[in-house]
Amino acid sequence: MNRARSVLSNNAAIPVAIGLAAFSLYALTAAREPVFGDGLEFVAAAASGGIPHPTGYPSFTILIGIFGSSSYFSAALVCSVIAAVAAGLICFIVRSVWRSQRVEAAIPPFAIAFICIFSASLWRSGTIVEVYGLNAMLSAAVTALLLPESNKPVWKPPMASLCLGLAMTNHLASVALAAPVGWTIVQECRRAKGGDKAWQSLSSPCLCFAALCLGLSPWLYLPIRAAQNPPINWGDPESLRQFLWMVRGGDYGNMRLFMASPGTPFTVGTWLPFAANRVLALTASSGAEFLGGAKTMRSFGGFAVCSLLGLVLLAITAAGARTLWRSHRGFTFSLLCAVWLQLVLVFAYNIADISDYFLGLYVLLLPFATAGFALLPFDEKRPAIRVTIPGAILVAFLANFNTASHRSDVIARSWINRVCEALPENSILMTQGDYDIYAMWYAQLVENQRPDVLVAGANFLRYDWYATMIPERGEDSRGRFVEARQMTVSRDPMQFLQRIEKAVLEENLDRVPVIVTDADPIMLQLLARTYRVEPVATLLTEEELNVAADRLPALPPFTLYRVSATTLSEPANP
C-alpha cells in the first residue's frame, strides 16, 4: 500500500467519529421551531419549489427541498448533517497537515478539531437553516482533496472541480476556490505530459471541466422553476437577463459591492475607514469564534479580549503559512490566492453581517493555522499542557453554547402565531422588511396558515418581477389588487409612500382590511399624516424583545397596525 493510501486509511476513522460526535451535538441543539432570518425564506422556497433571494442558492434550496422542506426543524437537521460533515473534513485536514509536519504529539490535533467543532460560526450553522454551513463543508472538501501528497490519486482533481461547481451554486464567495483547484489541474497536467497515454488521465482538463459543469448544473433550477411561476419567485429568472441579474447577486451586488452606501460608490476617503473597521472586525471575530461569538464583542472588554486572541491566532496562522511555503510552495501559493480573493470580497462588500462570510475564510486558513500550532512546543507529559488543552476545549464549548444553541428558541413561533390570530379575514398584510415577509411566507407555504391573507412586500413593489408573486387584477376572488412595476430606486420616503399608495392603498382601503407591520417607523409616521393608523396587536412581549435584541442582529416587527381611510369629520392621526 502506498503512502497516500496509508495516510488516508489511518486518517479516515477518526474524522468519521468526530463528524458523528459533531452531528449529535448540532442535532441536540438545533432549532425545533422557526428562527428569524433567511432560513424561513429558504424553507418556504424549498417547500414550494420557489426561488429565494439572489443569488437563488440553488444547490442549498434543492437539498432542503429534497430532505428538509416539511418543517423548519427538518431543514435544521439537514444543516446539522452538513455542518457535521464539515467538522469531519476539518478533522481530516488538521490531522493530515499535523502529520506532514512530523510532530510526534497526538493530542493537539484532536484539540484543534474539537475547538473548531465548538466554534461559534460552525456550531450555529448546524443549528439553524443557513447556507454558510454548506459553504464551509464544500470549502473543506476542496481543501482536503487538494492537500499535498507524494502521489495524488487521479480522481481527486475532478472531484475537487465538482465540489467547486457545487460551492459556486451555493455561494458566490466560493469562486475563490478556483485558485487551488486550477493550480492542481495545471500541476497534474504537467505530470501527465510526455506520457504515452496522457490524454486518458482522469485528471485531464477535459474531465475536470466536465466535473465543474456538472457541479454548476443546479443553476438550471432557476429558469426551470421560474417558468412555473412559483409562489416565491425572486427576480423571475426565466429570461437570460434576469438569470444573470440573479447570479450576479441582484440588487445586493448592485447596491452593496464597492459601495459606501446603497448606490454611492466608495472613494478613498470613505473606503479607508471602512477597511479599518473590517480589519478590526476580522481580528476580533477570529477570537470571538471561541469566546461566545458576536455577543462577546459588544462590550469594550470583550472586544479587547477577542481582538487579542484574534491577533495571536492570526500570528500563528501566518507562521504556519511560512512553514508550508517552504515544503509545499505550490499548494501554499494557490491557497493564499483563495484567501486573498475572499479578503477582496470582505473589504469590498458593504453589508452589516459580514462576519457570516468569515466561516469559509477560516476553513481556507485552517491548514496554515494547523502548521503554525505544530511549531509550538507541545510536551504532553507536562501538567500544564494536560490542563490547558482540555481547558481550551471546555471554554469554547461553554462560551458558545448559549450563542449557538437554538433548541429553545420560540420567538419566531410566538410572532407567527400572534400575527395569524390577529389578521382579519381576507385582509392584506403589507410587510416592510425581511423578517416579517419571510415569516409569513413560511406560515403560509410550509404550515398552510392563513392562506386567505394576501402578503404584499412593500420593499418589493418597485420591481416588475414581483408581479409574478401576487394576483393580477381580476384573478383574486376576494377583490384585492396589488400592483408591482419597475421603477428607479429612490431613498426619498415620500416617493416610496406614493408608490405604496398607488400599489396597495388606493385600490383596497374601501374594500378589505389593510394591515401593516412596524418594521419601518418613518413610513408609519408618513402614513399617519393621511390615513388613520391604529395598533391592532402586540406581537412580542418585553421579555421576548430583550431576548431578540440579544440574539438577532435587528429586532423583528413587534406591532401590527390597521390603515384606514379618514373621513371629513375624522382627521388623520397626528
N, C-alpha and C positions, 0 to 999 in steps of 0.2 A: 504493500500500500504506500502510495507516495505521500509526501509531507503534507500536501494540501488536504488530502482526504483524511489524514490522521488528525490534523487540526480541526477539521470540520466535525469528525466523529467525536472527538474529545469535547468539543465546544457545544454540541447540539443539545444534549440532555439538560444541562443546567439552564440555558436560556429558555427552554420549554417550561421547566419548572418555575422559573422566575415569571414567565408570562402567565402561567396558571395562577400563581400567587397574586399577581397584579390584577388579573380578572376577578378573583374572589374579592379583593379589596374594592375595586371600582364598582362591581355589581352590588355589593352590600351598601355602598354609599351613593349609588345612582339615584337620580330623582324619580320618585314614584308618581309625582303629579307634574303638570306643566310648569315650566320655568320661563319667566320673561326673557325674551331675546330672540335671535334669529331662528333658534330651534323650533319655535312654534310655527314659523312660516315653512321651514323645511319639512316638518311632518305633514302639515296641511297640503303642501305642494306634492309631496310624495304620495299621499293618500288619494289625491285627485288626479294624478298624472299631470300635474302642473309644472310651472317653471318659476323658481324663486328668483330673488333679486340678482342683478348682474354680479358675477358672470354666468349665473344659472347653475353652477356647480353640478354638472350632470352626473358625474361618477358617484358623488355622495348622494344625490337625490335618487338615483336608480337603486343604490344599495339600501337606502332607507325604505324605498318603495317596495322592494322585494322582501326584506326581512323585518322591518320595524314600523310599518305605517298604521298599525291598528291602534296605537296609543303612544303618548309621549314616553311612557316607561319602556315600552318595547323598543322604541328608537334609541333611548338612552342605553339599553343593554347592548344594542349593536355598537354604539360608540364605546362601551366598556370593552367589547371584544377587540375593536380597532386599537384602542389605547393599550390593551394588554399585549397585542402583537407587537406594537411599537416598543413596549417595555422589554419583551423578549429579544427583539433585534438590537436594542440598546445594550443589553447584557452581552450579546454576541460580539458587538463592536468593541465594547470595553475589554472583554477577555482576550479577544484576538490582538488588539493593539498592545495590551499589557504583556502578553506572551512574546510579542515581536520585540519588545524591549529587553527580553531575557532577564526579567526581575523575578526573583525566587518567591517573594512574599505572595501568598494566595488570597489573604483576607481583603486587602484594599480593593481589588476589582469588584468583589461582591458588594462591598460597602458603596462604591461609586454607583453600581447598578441599582441598589436599593434606594439610595438617596435620590436618584433620577426618577424612580417609580413614585416616590413620595413628593416630588417637586410639584409646586402649585399648578403650573400650566398643564402638565401631562395628566395629573390626577383629576383636575377639573374637566379636562377634555373627555375623560372616561365616565363622567357622572352626569353630563348634560348633552344635549344634541347640538353639536357644532362641527364645523369642517376641519378645525385645526388638528384634531387627533389623527384624522386620515392623512393630512399633510405631513405630520410628524412620522407616521408609520411608513409612508412611501419614501420620504427622505431617508429614513433609517434603512429601508430596504435597498435603495440605490447605494448608499454608503457601504452597507455590509457586502453587497455584491461586488463592489469595486475595491475592497481592501487589498493592499498589495500581497501578492502570492508569487512564489517562485515559478509555479506552473498553473496559471489561471485556467479553470475549465472553460471550454469554448462556448458553453451555453450562458455564461454569466453576462457578457456584454449585451446580447439580445434581450435577456431577462431584465437587465438594468434599463434598456431602452423602453421596454414595455412599461415598467414602473414609472419612468419619466413621463411617458404619454398619459398614463392614468393620473399622475400627480398634476399635470398641467390642466386636466379636465376637472380637477378638484379645486385647485387654487393657482392663479397665475404666478404667484411668487415662486412656485416650483420650477419656473423656467430656468432658475439659477442652476438647477441640477444638470442642465445641458452641458455645462463646462466639464465636470468629471466624466460624464458619460461619453462625450465627444472625445476627450483625451484618451480614454480607454480604448475606444474603437480605433483611433489612429494608431495606438501602440500595438493593438492586436493585428492590424493590417501590416504593420512593419515586420512583425514576427512571421506572418504568413508569406510575406513577399519572397519570391525566389523559389518557393516550393513547387513541386510538380502539379499538385492539386490544390493550390492555394484558393482557387475560386470556389472550392467545395467547403471551405472553412465556415463553421457555424457562426463565427464572429465577423463574417464579412459585412461590409457596409450595407449591402442589399438586404440581408436578413435583419440587421439592426434597424434599418429604415422601415421594413415591413412590420417589425415588432412595435416601433414607435407609432406607426399609423394605426395599428390595432389598439394601442393604448389611447390614442386620440379619438377613436371611434365613438365614445359616449357623447361627443359634441353633436352627433346626428340626432340625439334625443331632442334637442331644442327645436329645430324646424319641424320634425315629425310631430311632436306634441303640440306645437303652436298651431299647426294646421287643423287640429281638432278643437280649437277654442276652449281650452280647459278653464276652470274657474279662476285659477291663478296663472296669469299669462304675462309675466313681466316682459316688456319690450316687444311682445308679439314677434319673435324672431323667425317668422316664416319666410320673409324675404332675405336676400343676401345682405342688404343694407342694415336691416335690423339685427340680423345674426351677428354681423361684425360689431355693431354697436354693443351688443350684449357681451361678446367675447372680450372686447376692449375694456369692459367694466362699466359701460353705460355712463350715467352722469357722475358716478363715483370717480371714474377716471378723468372725465372731462373737467370736473369742478374741484378735485382734490389733489390730483397729481401735478406736482410742480406749482401748486397754488398756495399763496399765503392765506387766502380766504376764498370761498366759492366764487370763481370767475375772475379772481385777481392774481396774476402770476407773481411768483417770487421776484424780488430784487435782492441785490447784495445786502442791503440794509435790513430787509425782512428775513432773509434766509439765515444769516449768521446767528441771530438769537434763537431761531427755530432749531438750527443744527446743534447749538449748545444745549438746548433743552432736551434734544434727542440723545445726546451723549450722556447727560445726567440720567435720563430715563432708562437707557440701556444698561448703564452701570448699576444703578440701584435695583432695577428689575432682576438682574443676574443674581444679586444677593437675596432679593426678596423671594426668589423661587424656593428657597429652603427655610424661609423665616416667616411665612404667613401670607405671601403674595402681596398684591397691591394694597391691601388693607394696612399692612405694617408700615408702608411708606407715607401714610397720611400725617403722621406726627414727625416733628423735626428729628427727634432722637431715633425713631425707627428708620427714617430715611437715611440718616448718617450711618447707622449700623449696617443697613443693607448696601449702601454705597461702598463702605469699607470692605465688606465681604465680597462685593462685586469686583472691586479693584484687585483683590487678592486672586480671585478665580480667573479674571482676565489675564493677570500676570502669569499665572501657572499655565494657562492656555497658550499664551504667546511663547513661553519657554518650550512647551511641548511641540508647537509648530516648528520651532527652530530645530528641535531634535529630529522630528520626522523629515524635515527638509534634507538633513544630512544623509538619511538612509533611504528615503523614498521620495526623491525630488519631484518626479512627475506627478505622482498621486497628490503630494502636498500642494504643488502649484495649482492643479486643477481644482482641488477642494478650496483653496484660498480664493480662486476666481469665483467659485459659487458663493462663498461668504461675502466677497466684495459686491456681487450682484444683489445679494439680499440686503446689504447695507445701503446700496444705492436706493432701493425701494424704501427702506426705513427713513432715509434722510430726504426723500422727495415726496412721499405720500403723506399728506397732511390730514390725518384722521386722529380722533381722540383715543381710540382703543388700539393704538399701535402695538401695545405690549403683547397682544394676541399673535402678532406676526413673529415674535421672538422665538416661539417654540421651534419652528423649522430651522431657524438660525442656530439655536442651541444644539440641535441634532448634528448639523454640519460641523460645529466646533467640537463635538464630543471626542473624535479621535485625537485632536490636539490636546484637549484637557486631560485625557487619559495618559497620553505620553508625558504630559507635564507632571502629573501626580506620580508617575513612575520614577521621576527624577528625585523625589523626596526620599529621605532615609526612613524606611519602614522596618523596624525591628519588632516582629510580632511577639517576641518574648518579653518586651518591656511592658510593665504595668500601665504606663501612661498611654501607650498605643492601644492596649486592650480595652481601656476605658474610653478613650477619645473616639474610636471608630464606632462602637455601638452607640455612644452618646450622640454623635452627629446624626446617625440614622434616626434615633428616637426624637431628637429635636425637630428634624424635618417632618416626621410623622405628626407629632403633637402640634407643631406650629401651623401646619397646613390642613389639619383635619376639619376645622370649622369653616375654612375658606372653600375647600374642595368638595366637602360632603353636601349633597342636596337631598338626602333621604327624607328629611322632614320639612322641606321647602313647600309650603302650601299657599304662598301669597298669590301667585297667578291663578290657582284654583279658586280661591276666595273671590278674586276680582272677576273671573269669568262667570261664576255663579250669580254674583250680585248684579252684574250687567244684564245677564239673561233674565233675571227675575224682574228687573226694573223697566226694561224696554216695553213700551206699549205695543199692542198687536199691529202688525203690518207697518211698523214705523221705519224711518230711515235713520241709521246711526252714522253720523259724519265724524270720522276719526281724523286726527291731525298729527299722527306720528307712527312710529313702527310698533311700539309696544301694544297699542290698542288695536290696530288693524290686524296684526299678526295673531293676537289672542282671539279675536273674533273669527278670523279665518279658521283657526284651529277648532273653535267651538262648533262652527257650522259644518266644516268639511270632514272633521275626524269624529266628533261626538254627536253630530246631527242635532245640535241645539239651536233653537230659534231660526229655522230656515225661512220663516216669514219676514225676517228683518233684512232690509237692504243696507249693506255696509258700503259706504262711499268714502274713499280715502281723499280727504281734501288736498293733500300734498301730491296726489296723482292726477288731479283734474286737468292739469296743463299738458298732459300727454295724450296724443290721439290713440296710442296703443291701449290705453286704459279702457277705451270704449269696448274692447273685446271682453272685458271682465264685468260689464254692467249691462242691464237690459236696454235694448233700443226702444225708442218711443213706440208705443203700441204693443210691445211684447210683454210688458209687465202687467199681469192680470189685476194687480192691486192699484193700478193707476199712478204709479210712481215713475218719475223720469229724472235721470241724471245725465248731464252732458259732459263729455270729455273731448277736448280738441287740443292740438298742438299750439303752443304759444311760447313766446320768448320768456325765459326765466327772469323774474323780477323780484327784487328784495323789498319793494315798496309794499307795506302791509295793506294800503288802500287798494292797490291794484289787485292784490290777492283776494281781498274781501269782495271786490266787484266780480271777480271770477267765481267765487263761491255763490254769490247772489244769483248770477245768471245760470250757473250749472246745477244748483240744487234748490235754493230758497224760493225763487220766483215761481217755479213750476209746482212746488209741493206744499208750501206752508198752509194753503187753504184746503188741502185735501187729506194729508196724512201727517202724523206727528213727526217732527224733525228733532232728533236728539244729537247733542254734540258732547265731546269729551273736553276736559280742561287741559289738554296737552299743550295748547298754545294760549297763554293768558292774554297776550296782546290782541289776538284775534277775538277772544271773548269780549274784551273791552270795546273793540270796534263794533261788534255785533250788537252790543247793548246800547249803542247810540241810536240805532234804527229799529231794533226789534226788542221784544220782551224776552229776556233770558232768565230763566228760573231754574234753580237746582232741583233735581228730582231724586237723586240718590247719591249717597256717600259710598264709595267703592272699597275704601281701605280704612281700617281703624288707625288710630295714632300709633299703636304698638306695631302694626304691620308696616306703617310708613317708616318707622325707625329701623325696622329690620331691612326693609327695601333700601333705605339710604345706606345701610351698612354693607349690603351685598351687591347692589346694582350700580352701574356707572351713572344712571339717571333714574329719577323717580317715574313710576308709571302714573297715568292719569288717575286721580282719586275722587273725582266728582263728575256726575252726569248732569247736563243742563238741557232743558227743553227750550227751543227757539220758537216764538210765536209772533205773528204779525200784530202790530199795535193798532188801536182804533183812534179816531179823532179825539175822543174823550179820555183816552188812556195813553199817557206819554210813555216813551221808551224808558228803560232802566237808566238811571244815572251812571 
